[in-house]
Structures are given as structure tokens and as C-alpha cells.
Amino acid sequence: MSAAATIATAPATATGTTPFRHFSATLLRRALARHADWEHKEFTSSWEDLPVDAYLKGGATFRRRRYSQFHLADDRLVPSGQIVFEQSKEVNSLFGGVQRRFEPLREDVAASALLETVVFTFLDNLPGKIDRSNAAIGVHQIRITASRDEASLPAPEGIHEDGHHFVAQVLINREGVTGGESQLYDRDRAPIFRTTLLEPLESIVIDDRRVFHGVSGITPAPGATEGIRDMMLIDFFPLAG
């Protein structure tokens, strides 16, 4: 089967929308074309500066991560300050109920016009509607390192949901790895879609209330001893009352 394959017809709502959208890199490439090359390089190079995710079990070091939350004001992306990232045990059986305090995005990344363009591009392309006047946006920078010495699971939670309205999953870079297949399931956990994001800026956007998702493990490619998979996740959900 090819790298990108629909394995069942995606369920539709009464309005006929599917609970996910899969975009080639063209969507973001066109949106980001107005930004200078140095902006692209500074943005993507910030994945070289992610601290180890201290919440992995058993002292594992394969995942590095930063997280910041934003809201919208006058059609601008505004940082909301340091935010505790917490999910319920019903949503996340592995980390649910844990108040996770990740290092925030670097100031230059959080303030970048390029990040703002990415967020608004996905706001215009969600598989559903959200009230922008009351929307919170969480941005995760994540690097998974594959090595011969350590299991590398992009989503150690397995098949799960995140507890948000919508989630955008964006490939930033992958080098020297195999695996990392993105998998979507309906609410009965029947598989509906799978694809391997291969091209930087390729993306999937899901309605997190209507699907579960997972990602297969990654391993070093033949001939490589180590590799990386860099992702940006963008959560869209209502601001707390």
C-alpha cells in the first residue's frame, strides 16, 4: 500500500463534513511564500533547541518538547503566558491528571509572523467551526529521536484523543528514520485513515471530538544509527470560562 492511503470511508456528519483533512505541503508553502527565507530557517532551526520531555516514563530521552498557549486579539496571535498542560485521565490514560509544565516556545518563535501565518492558515481550514473570539491555541514543538538503543514512540499513549476541538499535526522535518505512520480511528476505534507524513509542511487536521488518533514508532533508516522526526502540533479549543 502507498505511503498515503485511505483504508475506509471517513464518517460524515449531517452537514457532510469529514472529521479530518489531509493537506499536502502545498497549503502551507503557499501561505508562507510571503515570508523571507531567513524566517523559515530561524523557525525550523528552533527544533534544535528543545529540552527533553521530563515526563516520559523510566527516564526515557527520545522526546524533546516545548509548549505555549495563545489567544486571538484583533486578528493577532497573543501569548497567554506560562500555562500548565493538563489532560484528564479519561482522555490520556498515560499522562492524564498530571500537571505538565513544559518549557515555553522561545520568545522569538512565539512572536514570529511565520507562526501566526501557520495558525491562521489552519483556522481557515479546520474540519468544522470554532468561535475565534473565544478560541485558545496551544502550540507544541516536538522532536522524536530514533536510535538503536531506545524505543521511539511519537505517541506513547497509543490510540488516544487529546481533549480539544481540533488538532493540526504538521511535519517540520524527518531525517534518517522509517515509520511514523499517522493513524485515525472512528469513535468505535475502527481504522478510517492512515498516512505517513513525508514532506516538510505536509499536515493532517482532525476534529478531536470525532476521531481517535495514533502514530506508529520510528526506527533509524537502514544504514543510519540515529534519526529525527520533528512535528508541530496546534490545538484549538475554547478558552476557559
Buried (B, 14 or more C-beta within 10 A) or exposed (E): EEEBEEEEEBBEEEEEBBBBBBBEBEBBEEBBEEBEEEBBEBBBEBBEEBEBBEBBEEEBEBBBBBBBBBBBEEEEBEBEEEBEBBBEEEBBEBBBEBEBBBBBBBEEBBEBBBBBBBBBBBBEBBBBEBEEEEBBBBBBBBBBBBBEEEEBBBBBBEBBBBBBBBBBBBBBBBEBBBBBBBBBBBEEEEBBBBBBBEEBBBBBBBBBEBBBBBBBBBBBBEEBEBBBBBBBBBBBBEBEE
